Amino acid sequence: MGASVTLNLHRNSDWSGIHVGVLGVGIAGFSAADALMQLGADVTIIDSSDGEKQQEKATILGSLGASVALGVQALPEIPFALIVTSPGLQPDHIFHRQALDRGIPIWGELELAWQLRHPSSAAEWLCVTGTNGKTTTTLMLESMLREAGFRTVSAGNIGYSLVDVVMHDLLDVIAVEVGAPQLPFVNSMSPWASACLNLAEDHLDHFGDFTAYRNAKARVYERTQFAAVYNDQDLMTLEMVKEANVIEGCRAVGFTRGIPGVSMLGVVDGAIVDRAFIADRRDSAQELALVSDIKPGALHNTENALAAAALARAFGESDRGEVSPAAIRAGIRNYQPASHRIQHVREVNGVTYIDDSKATNAHAAHMSLSSYPSVVWIAGGLAKGQDFHDLVRLNAQRMRAVILMGTDAHLLEEALSRHAPNVPVFTLVTRETSAMEDAVSQASQLAVPGDTVLLAPGCASWDMFTDYSHRGNVFAEAVHRIGEQ
């Protein structure tokens, strides 16, 4: 679903007297409301919840001049010229349906940020989406661009409001992490380069089915100007590029962990090489970095580095300046991994404890499990409509034991019973956060020297924890208490 009506409003428009409804008062909604009020718009905050967090933020925005409608189940009868929606609302949410029925255009966070860019000094956007690896790739990309001397920042789904960035920062280029829920209401965004890293089942509860999720992801390629980057080992991303309505002249650039073809980046003899952004790409390749430079050294991080390098090199083809091989290598070496992504916590008695709490879907859990030869796996939570049979079947031989927790543990139990019947499985009944302490204690008793105790839940965390960071922190705290009397 997307807006069926267009609206010609931008940063330098006269916003006075323009009524804008902002749906949701989370990070995205708060930033959108603040920016629109700075421009002079009449803003009404609308949220179906009226909890403490909503009331606190609404009070702040109300003191700045916004009207507030919390705990409502229908759009107020206000002559809105525009609705700005937050990514947490499903595409077919009642607010969206009501807005479209009333002929009101809807902008998502990305669309608002794109329209509010500075008309004469706007930064280029390099967009990263995919089921897994978005944050790692975006941070690697930011690191490469910094090493090349550009004014840059990572923003969007990564935790920094893209609206805030375009309103206040003077930059050359922005590394934009894009989550699928941000994409349905995008109409005019036109990044310099864009990438979809991979595609697997996720957010099915948000979109309703895989096709709708896939189609939302595909929107990242629309109106891409110079390079549409795809994963040659995930051909759905190539199909999305082929179908996309890109700007004429835009190139398709692939990446692969294998030997690259022409117009691709890949790996040759342990080196990351470029056959896309060099003059003689048919007969030669440019070494950019070594695979051994990538930390942590999991296979999917090689893919993340390749995608980041492709986007950075694509930006080097703009009129802003070069991104040299040296900058790519330095960016990879100096990249600092975000927390809870294959994060080494501790080694105790020859057993390594890894926090990959960000592995909130089956595809991410598979990539994590496949990085270790012998694992005591801690998993479970909210399944979000996923199937776990392929995950277990592909990794059964790696599992010494499995410890399950959370609301949908029974779905993992079913897959383990069918595909790994000889693997010991222990299911924790409690839904309290203290279950993680029990899981780590039991894992430490089951593991032997050389094993990895891996928190890669394959599920969302909200049934037991505030978010995946909370879950990872509780895991790390429990690991650090191993051996205490």
LOBAVEX-341084 format. One record per residue (C-alpha): x, y, z; residue in three letters. Coordinates in steps of 0.05 Angstrom, whole numbers, padded with zeros to 5 digits, always signed. Layout:
! residues N
XYZALA...
***
This chain:
! residues 485
+00000+00000+00000MET+00025+00070-00015GLY-00004+00139-00022ALA-00049+00149-00082SER-00043+00224-00079VAL+00018+00268-00086THR+00035+00334-00051LEU+00085+00387-00071ASN+00115+00406-00004LEU+00189+00412+00010HIS+00238+00446+00057ARG+00229+00516+00029ASN+00154+00512+00023SER+00109+00558+00063ASP+00085+00508+00116TRP+00044+00559+00155SER-00028+00537+00158GLY-00011+00467+00133ILE-00044+00415+00177HIS-00001+00353+00185VAL-00020+00291+00225GLY+00038+00252+00253VAL+00022+00179+00268LEU+00060+00151+00327GLY+00102+00187+00379VAL+00163+00142+00379GLY+00233+00163+00355ILE+00210+00174+00283ALA+00145+00208+00301GLY+00177+00254+00352PHE+00231+00277+00302SER+00181+00287+00247ALA+00135+00329+00291ALA+00193+00371+00316ASP+00219+00384+00245ALA+00151+00402+00218LEU+00137+00451+00274MET+00205+00483+00261GLN+00181+00495+00190LEU+00116+00526+00216GLY+00066+00470+00203ALA+00005+00458+00248ASP+00020+00389+00276VAL-00026+00339+00309THR+00005+00278+00343ILE-00040+00216+00336ILE-00027+00151+00373ASP-00074+00095+00390SER-00035+00083+00454SER-00034+00129+00514ASP+00019+00097+00558GLY+00070+00133+00601GLU+00122+00138+00545LYS+00071+00166+00496GLN+00046+00216+00546GLN+00116+00239+00564GLU+00135+00253+00492LYS+00068+00283+00476ALA+00075+00331+00534THR+00141+00356+00506ILE+00113+00365+00436LEU+00051+00397+00464GLY+00092+00449+00500SER+00124+00465+00432LEU+00056+00477+00401GLY+00032+00409+00375ALA-00039+00384+00386SER-00043+00315+00416VAL-00093+00258+00406ALA-00072+00196+00446LEU-00112+00133+00456GLY-00154+00145+00394VAL-00177+00092+00344GLN-00194+00138+00286ALA-00163+00198+00252LEU-00189+00263+00281PRO-00236+00303+00236GLU-00183+00354+00218ILE-00171+00379+00146PRO-00101+00347+00142PHE-00060+00364+00080ALA-00011+00309+00097LEU-00003+00248+00142ILE+00067+00229+00164VAL+00069+00157+00189THR+00116+00118+00233SER+00145+00051+00212PRO+00113+00015+00270GLY+00044+00019+00239LEU+00025-00036+00191GLN+00013-00015+00118PRO-00062-00032+00124ASP-00070+00002+00192HIS-00138+00035+00202ILE-00106+00104+00204PHE-00074+00093+00136HIS-00139+00067+00106ARG-00177+00126+00133GLN-00126+00176+00106ALA-00128+00146+00036LEU-00204+00144+00037ASP-00202+00218+00052ARG-00153+00232-00003GLY-00097+00252+00044ILE-00026+00235+00020PRO+00017+00193+00067ILE+00092+00201+00075TRP+00137+00154+00113GLY+00199+00176+00151GLU+00243+00167+00090LEU+00198+00208+00045GLU+00194+00264+00096LEU+00269+00265+00104ALA+00279+00265+00028TRP+00232+00324+00019GLN+00265+00363+00076LEU+00336+00359+00048ARG+00371+00425+00037HIS+00357+00446-00035PRO+00428+00469-00051SER+00473+00426-00006SER+00436+00361+00003ALA+00479+00300+00017ALA+00474+00239-00028GLU+00441+00177+00002TRP+00469+00107+00000LEU+00413+00060+00022CYS+00422-00009+00054VAL+00366-00058+00066THR+00359-00133+00072GLY+00332-00183+00122THR+00398-00188+00158ASN+00464-00151+00161GLY+00437-00080+00151LYS+00468-00048+00212THR+00536-00081+00202THR+00538-00061+00129THR+00515+00010+00142THR+00568+00020+00196LEU+00622-00010+00152MET+00600+00037+00097LEU+00602+00097+00143GLU+00673+00076+00164SER+00697+00071+00092MET+00667+00138+00074LEU+00700+00171+00134ARG+00767+00141+00116GLU+00758+00171+00046ALA+00752+00240+00078GLY+00677+00252+00069PHE+00631+00285+00119ARG+00583+00228+00134THR+00539+00194+00185VAL+00497+00131+00189SER+00423+00143+00201ALA+00353+00117+00190GLY+00334+00049+00219ASN+00401+00048+00255ILE+00378+00092+00312GLY+00394+00163+00289TYR+00334+00199+00261SER+00344+00213+00187LEU+00298+00273+00192VAL+00342+00303+00247ASP+00404+00291+00204VAL+00378+00325+00142VAL+00351+00384+00182MET+00414+00399+00221HIS+00478+00367+00192ASP+00520+00391+00133LEU+00544+00327+00101LEU+00570+00299+00036ASP+00537+00231+00040VAL+00492+00192+00087ILE+00495+00117+00099ALA+00420+00102+00106VAL+00398+00037+00139GLU+00328+00021+00114VAL+00281-00028+00148GLY+00223-00058+00109ALA+00170-00023+00151PRO+00199+00044+00128GLN+00189+00030+00054LEU+00114+00026+00039PRO+00102+00101+00039PHE+00162+00125-00002VAL+00145+00162-00066ASN+00204+00204-00090SER+00267+00182-00053MET+00324+00175-00104SER+00388+00149-00073PRO+00455+00151-00109TRP+00463+00076-00096ALA+00422+00024-00060SER+00431-00048-00038ALA+00388-00106-00014CYS+00434-00154+00021LEU+00389-00215+00025ASN+00317-00236+00031LEU+00286-00286+00080ALA+00222-00292+00120GLU+00215-00235+00170ASP+00162-00183+00191HIS+00107-00230+00165LEU+00064-00206+00223ASP+00073-00134+00198HIS+00062-00146+00123PHE+00016-00206+00124GLY+00056-00251+00077ASP+00124-00259+00045PHE+00104-00229-00022THR+00083-00163+00011ALA+00148-00163+00051TYR+00189-00177-00011ARG+00154-00122-00050ASN+00167-00072+00006ALA+00241-00089+00005LYS+00243-00080-00071ALA+00222-00008-00064ARG+00293+00010-00040VAL+00316+00004-00113TYR+00263+00051-00142GLU+00293+00114-00173ARG+00364+00094-00155THR+00410+00139-00195GLN+00477+00104-00205PHE+00484+00033-00177ALA+00434-00019-00154ALA+00474-00069-00113VAL+00450-00141-00106TYR+00474-00206-00075ASN+00493-00256-00129ASP+00483-00313-00079GLN+00412-00290-00065ASP+00380-00286-00133LEU+00316-00255-00107MET+00355-00191-00098THR+00376-00194-00172LEU+00304-00204-00193GLU+00285-00143-00152MET+00338-00102-00189VAL+00314-00126-00256LYS+00242-00105-00240GLU+00260-00038-00208ALA+00243+00029-00240ASN+00313+00057-00233VAL+00339+00121-00265ILE+00362+00110-00336GLU+00436+00092-00337GLY+00436+00061-00268CYS+00482+00000-00264ARG+00468-00067-00232ALA+00528-00086-00189VAL+00533-00154-00156GLY+00573-00181-00098PHE+00593-00252-00083THR+00637-00291-00035ARG+00663-00327-00096GLY+00703-00303-00156ILE+00667-00242-00186PRO+00645-00233-00257GLY+00647-00167-00294VAL+00611-00110-00257SER+00616-00147-00191MET+00656-00148-00126LEU+00680-00214-00098GLY+00736-00254-00067VAL+00799-00280-00101VAL+00854-00316-00062ASP+00832-00286+00004GLY+00826-00215-00023ALA+00764-00172-00034ILE+00768-00148-00105VAL+00731-00098-00149ASP+00711-00113-00221ARG+00657-00060-00224ALA+00688+00008-00213PHE+00754+00003-00251ILE+00770+00022-00323ALA+00791-00047-00347ASP+00739-00088-00310ARG+00734-00141-00365ARG+00806-00164-00358ASP+00829-00145-00289SER+00808-00134-00216ALA+00828-00083-00163GLN+00846-00110-00094GLU+00810-00071-00040LEU+00824-00109+00025ALA+00836-00177+00054LEU+00782-00222+00080VAL+00825-00229+00143SER+00815-00154+00155ASP+00742-00167+00170ILE+00723-00173+00244LYS+00685-00213+00266PRO+00705-00262+00212GLY+00639-00297+00199ALA+00619-00313+00127LEU+00561-00265+00126HIS+00607-00209+00149ASN+00646-00220+00085THR+00582-00208+00047GLU+00568-00146+00089ASN+00638-00118+00074ALA+00629-00132+00000LEU+00563-00096-00002ALA+00590-00036+00037ALA+00650-00033-00009ALA+00605-00034-00071ALA+00564+00024-00045LEU+00626+00064-00024ALA+00660+00052-00091ARG+00595+00073-00126ALA+00596+00138-00087PHE+00668+00148-00110GLY+00640+00152-00181GLU+00598+00214-00163SER+00625+00285-00170ASP+00639+00287-00095ARG+00707+00252-00097GLY+00742+00185-00097GLU+00736+00126-00050VAL+00804+00092-00057SER+00822+00019-00043PRO+00862+00045+00016ALA+00800+00078+00045ALA+00760+00013+00036ILE+00813-00027+00073ARG+00821+00024+00129ALA+00746+00028+00136GLY+00740-00047+00144ILE+00797-00050+00194ARG+00772+00009+00235ASN+00699-00011+00235TYR+00671-00022+00305GLN+00617-00076+00308PRO+00551-00056+00339ALA+00532-00092+00403SER+00495-00159+00404HIS+00519-00180+00334ARG+00564-00241+00341ILE+00595-00206+00401GLN+00648-00244+00439HIS+00628-00241+00513VAL+00677-00286+00549ARG+00715-00352+00546GLU+00709-00397+00607VAL+00743-00465+00613ASN+00754-00470+00538GLY+00682-00452+00521VAL+00667-00388+00482THR+00604-00348+00497TYR+00575-00308+00438ILE+00519-00257+00441ASP+00482-00253+00375ASP+00416-00229+00405SER+00405-00188+00342LYS+00392-00254+00305ALA+00318-00244+00310THR+00297-00287+00251ASN+00313-00356+00225ALA+00358-00331+00169HIS+00402-00292+00217ALA+00404-00350+00266ALA+00427-00396+00209HIS+00483-00349+00189MET+00505-00347+00262SER+00501-00422+00275LEU+00538-00437+00210SER+00599-00398+00236SER+00614-00448+00292TYR+00628-00523+00289PRO+00599-00544+00356SER+00545-00504+00391VAL+00502-00504+00453VAL+00447-00461+00424TRP+00402-00415+00465ILE+00340-00396+00424ALA+00267-00377+00425GLY+00220-00318+00435GLY+00167-00292+00388LEU+00169-00328+00321ALA+00133-00273+00280LYS+00102-00325+00235GLY+00167-00360+00216GLN+00181-00433+00201ASP+00243-00464+00233PHE+00249-00531+00198HIS+00302-00510+00147ASP+00342-00475+00202LEU+00346-00537+00244VAL+00357-00585+00186ARG+00416-00545+00160LEU+00450-00539+00228ASN+00431-00602+00266ALA+00501-00630+00260GLN+00530-00569+00296ARG+00486-00575+00357MET+00511-00607+00421ARG+00448-00585+00458ALA+00393-00534+00453VAL+00361-00491+00507ILE+00294-00459+00489LEU+00254-00404+00521MET+00197-00357+00503GLY+00126-00358+00476THR+00140-00397+00412ASP+00190-00447+00438ALA+00143-00503+00417HIS+00154-00486+00344LEU+00229-00497+00352LEU+00215-00560+00392GLU+00175-00588+00333GLU+00231-00573+00283ALA+00284-00602+00330LEU+00243-00665+00342SER+00237-00677+00267ARG+00306-00657+00242HIS+00352-00666+00303ALA+00320-00721+00345PRO+00386-00740+00378ASN+00402-00670+00402VAL+00384-00658+00476PRO+00332-00603+00482VAL+00315-00566+00546PHE+00255-00519+00548THR+00249-00467+00602LEU+00177-00454+00624VAL+00183-00386+00658THR+00173-00323+00617ARG+00212-00281+00667GLU+00278-00250+00646THR+00311-00293+00700SER+00303-00351+00651ALA+00366-00327+00616MET+00406-00339+00680GLU+00380-00411+00681ASP+00395-00419+00606ALA+00468-00396+00614VAL+00479-00439+00676SER+00452-00500+00641GLN+00492-00486+00577ALA+00556-00480+00617SER+00544-00550+00645GLN+00529-00579+00576LEU+00586-00548+00538ALA+00656-00579+00532VAL+00722-00545+00514PRO+00720-00522+00442GLY+00645-00510+00442ASP+00609-00444+00432THR+00550-00425+00475VAL+00511-00383+00425LEU+00453-00337+00438LEU+00422-00332+00368ALA+00348-00335+00385PRO+00318-00334+00315GLY+00260-00298+00347CYS+00239-00229+00371ALA+00250-00213+00444SER+00188-00174+00465TRP+00153-00231+00502ASP+00207-00232+00556MET+00253-00172+00545PHE+00247-00098+00527THR+00284-00110+00462ASP+00342-00151+00433TYR+00393-00106+00468SER+00361-00120+00536HIS+00362-00195+00520ARG+00436-00192+00500GLY+00455-00152+00562ASN+00420-00202+00608VAL+00456-00259+00572PHE+00524-00224+00580ALA+00511-00209+00654GLU+00495-00283+00666ALA+00558-00305+00629VAL+00601-00260+00672HIS+00571-00292+00734ARG+00593-00362+00714ILE+00636-00391+00769GLY+00611-00344+00823GLU+00592-00377+00888GLN
***
